[in-house]
Amino acid sequence: MNILIDGMGGDYAPQEIVKGAISAARKIEDTITIIGAQELISTELERRGWDGDNIAVVNATEAVTNNEAPAMAVRKKKDATVNVGMRMIKAGDGDVFISGGSTGALLAAGLLGLGRIKGIKRPAIAAFFPQIGKNETTLLLDCGANVDCKSEYLYQFGIMGSIYVENVKGIEHPDVRLLNVGTEAEKGDDLHKEAHELLANSSINFKGNVEGREIASGVCDVVVTDGFSGNVFLKSSEGLALSIMGRLKDVLLGGTISRIAALMLSKQLKEMKKEFDYSEEGGAPILGLKGPVLKIHGSSKAYAVYNAILKARDYVASDVTGQIEKALADNDELSEYKTEVTDGNAEA
């Protein structure tokens, strides 16, 4: 297997990308190909004493930043890392592409370079959210690929999410819910009312609406939402978790007795911190593209990169893209919808 990773994507690229890739390369036999400024990446590999043979470097002379219009930059910068990665996936020279760079650029490059699975109108970013205290996760999609949605998009997200969880986690007929302002079917705006009706009449195991406060308790396996709400929910939850853990640390280190208590509970506290740590989860797949593409957090450091590479192997092995293609080809529910040509409207 050849795992491709964007060497210039993210706040700490290429140093943390290279560091994470080295850790992963020492753990697996698969090839890891870092795409980016070849001289810079090769120098970093040498500086870190890499002497193995399963890390390759592919030169890319350009990168898309978060300050650029994604679709325009992807079209203009033909040798951008995201474009090189997508071309390699399409040509069969790579099995999966991972990037911590601009979400919009990654989506635009995927749409232009790989295209969408037949029958899918908009790809969606899917991320696993921890079920607190259960050592389990809930899949949330969309997490930022589509800030403006139609009801049929949400409907398709539900189908893709159900297929993904069934194939990756082995859960038969996973429970699917729609993120809304209330649990009643008539709650929400026209978009959510229409999406609720479509999902309720689909073949997936749709259980109705779910409020944001219920997601962390693990009431369902899949939560469907538009990209704007999903991204706000994810980042708000992440910020809240960091604030709580920071405050807890202050309290536990605030005096002799609390320090002793912290020492006694150190194992449990580490496990609790791990539940909230996005770096444990690996990459978030962009479901709906005709090839495996994973998005990692822009602030990912080496450990998150390491986990993303290892978990990318499982994602490829489960053939999620192929499973979605097959399910949609056999799914008469989608026949009424005609696909649209789009170069994406991602925001994150």
N, C-alpha and C positions, 0 to 999 in steps of 0.2 A: 504494500500500500504506500502511496505517496501523498503525504499530508502537506498541503500548501498553507503558508501563513504570511500575512502582510507584514513585512519587516519595518514598514514606515508608518503603520497605522496605530494611533494611540498616543496618550500623553507622555509615555516613557519609552517610546520607540527610538532607536532600535535596541537600546541596551537591555531592557527588561524582556523584550521579545527573544533576543538571542539567549539570554540567561535561562528563560523558561524552556526554550527549544532544546538547549543542552541537557537540562534536567530530564526532559521527556525522552531525548535520544538515548540517554544512558539506561532508560527503563524499557524501551521497546526496540525491536529490530527494524521497524518500518522506516522508510525514508522521510525526513522532514525537510521540505524545501522552503527556504526563506526568500521572499521576493522583495527586492528593494535595491538601494544603492550598494552595488556589489563590493566596492572598495571599503566602504564604511562598515558593512556587515562582516566582511572577511576579517577586517582589523579587529572588530569586537570579538569574533570567535577566537582569534589568535591570542588576544589579550586575556581571555578567560581560560586559556590553555586547552582548547578543544583539540583532540587528536583522533577523534573517531571518524568513521566513514559513512555514517547515515544522516549527515546534514549536508544539504546542497544549497547553493545560492544561485538565484536567477536574477539577473540585473534588470532593474526597471528605473528609468531615468526621471520619472515624475511621480508625484503623489497628490491626491486631492485633499485639501484642508477643510476644516469645518466652517471656514469663512467664505467658501465658494458656493455658488449655486450648483447643487449636485449634478443634475442632468447635463447642464451646459459644460461643466468641468470634465465630466466623463467623456462627453463627445469630443471635446477639444484636446484633452490629454490622452492621446492614444496609447502612450507608454506608461500610463499611471499603474501603480501596483494592482489596483482592483481590476483594471482591464486585462493586465497580463494574467492574473489569477483566473479570471473567467475564461479567457482564451485557452488556458491550459486544461481547465476542467472540460470544456467543450471538445477539445482535441483528444481527450483521453489521457493526457499527460499528468493528470493529478486526480485524486479521488475525492478530495474535499478542500474547500478554501475557507480559511479563518481570517477575520480582520477585526481590529479594534479601532479602525478609522471611522470616517464620516458614515453614519448610517444611511443617509440619503445617497451618497456616492456608491456605497455597496449595493444598495437596492437598484439604483439606476444602471450600474454596470451589470448586475445580474439579469435585469430585464432586457438590456440591449445585447449582452453577450451570450446569455443562455436562453432567455425567453421564459414564458410561463408554461406550466403544465396545461395541456388542452382542457378547456372547461373552466379554468380558474381566471377570475377577473383581476384580482389583486393578491399578490403574495402577502404574507403576514409574518411578523417576527413573533416567535413563540418562546416564552421563558418559563422555567419552573420556579414557582414561589413556594417557600417552606410552609408546611403545615406544622404549626408550633406544638412541640411536645409529642409529635407522632412519628418523627423520623421519616416523614413522607413529604411529597410535593404535589402541588396543583399546577397544571399547565395554564398559563395566561396568554391569550393572543387576541388581538394584535397589541404589541408593546411599543409601537412607534412608527411603523412603516406607512400607515395611512391615517392621516389626521382627519380627513373627511371621508365618511363612509356612507354607503347605501345599505339598505336592509339585506340585499342579496350577498353583499360582501360578508356581513356578519354571519349569515347563513352558511356560506362556504367556509369561513373560519371554523365554525362549529364542526363541520364535516372533516376538515383537515386535522383539527385538534383531536377529534375522536380517533381517527386513524393513527395519528402519531402516538398517542398514549397507549392504544391497544398494541401497537407493534413494538414500541420501545420499552414500555413498562409491563407489558403482558396482561393488562387489565381488560377483560372481556366486557363489552358494552359499557364503557366508562360513562359516569354521570357528567352531563354537560349542562352548564347554566349560563345565563346572560347577565352581565353586570348591569345593574339598574338602580334607580333611587328607591325602589321598594320591591317586595317579593310578589305582589299581586300582578296578574297578567295585564291589567289595564294601566299600570303605572308607566311613567316615562313619556318622552316625546314621541312623535310619529315614527321616527326611525326605529326606536326600540319596540314600539308596539308592533310594527310591521315585521321586524326581525323575530320577535317572539312568536308571531303567527307562523312564519316560515319554519322556524326551528321546531315548533310544536307539531307541525305536520310532516316532519322529516323522518327518516328511518333511524336516526341516531337516538341515543337514550337521553333526551332532553328533559330536564327536571324543573324548568321554569327560571325565574329571575333569582339573582343573589345580590345582596347588598355588600358593599366594600368591606364592612366590618366583619363579615362572616367568612371571608376567603381564608384568612390565616388559621381558622379553626378546622379547615379541611372538610367542608361540607360537600365538596364535589371534586371530581378529577380534572375537569376542564372548565375554564371561565372564558367566555367570549366577550369581547369588547372592541370598540373602535380604537384606533391607534392613539388618539389624543388622550382619552380617558385611561387607557392602559398604561401609557407612558407616565402620566401624572400619578396614577396609583402606585406604580412600581417605584418611582423616584421618591414619592412622599413616604412610602413604607420604608425604603432604604434609609432616608434621612431620619425618620423617627427611630428606627432600630439603632442607628449609630448614636443618636442623642441619648437613648435609654441606656445603652451599654456604657457610654461615657459618664453619664450621671451615676450609674451603679458603681463604676470604678471609683469615682470620687468619694462616694459614701463608704465603700468598703475599705478605702485606704485613709479614711478620715480620723482614725484613732486606734489605740492599741487593741481594744476588744474587737472592733470591726476588722482589723488586720488579721487577727487570729481566726475569726470567722471566715474571712476570705481564703486563708490558707487551708482551712478544713474543707471548704467548698470548691477548691481550685479545679478539681476534675469536672464537677458539674457546671461550673462557670465557663470552662473551656468548651464543653459540649454545647452550652447555650449560645456562646459566641459563634460557634461553627454553624449553627442553624441559620443565623442571620447573614452569614458571609457569602456574598455573591461569587467570590473567587472559587468556592467549592463546586459550583454548579457546571462549570465549563461554558461552552458557547451556546448562544440562543440561535436555533435554526431559523432561516427564512423559508417558511413553508410555501410551496406553490411555484418555486423556480424549478427549471428542468436540470437540476444538479444540486449536490450538497454544498450549502453555504452557511457558515456559522458566524454570528456577530458576538464579539466579546466586548466587555465594558471598556470604554475609552480610557479609564484610569487603571486598567489591568496591569498588575506587576507580574513578576516571574511565576509565582505560584498559580495565579489564575491562568496564565498562558500554558503552563505545564498541565493543569487539569483539563483545559480546553482541548489540547492535543490528544491526551489520553482518551477523553470521552468522545472525541471526533471519530475515533476508530469504531466505537460501538454504534455511532450514528450511521456510519457508512455500512457497517455489517448488517444493520437492521433494514437497509434499503428502503428508508422512509419515502424517498422520492418515487421509487418504483411502486411501492404499495399505494401511495396516493393516486398515481397515474392509473393503476389497475382498478382501484375502487371507483374512481370517477368515470372511467370508461364503461364500467358496469352499472353506473348509477343513472337511472332514468330521470331522477329528480332534477338533474342539472341541464337536461336537454332543452328546457324552455329558455335558458339564458344564453345569449350570444356573447362571446368574449369581446373585450374592447382593446384597442391598441393604445398603449400608454407608456410613457417613459418614467412613470413613478412620481409620487408627490411626497416622498419620505421626509419626515422630520424627527429629530431626536435630540 
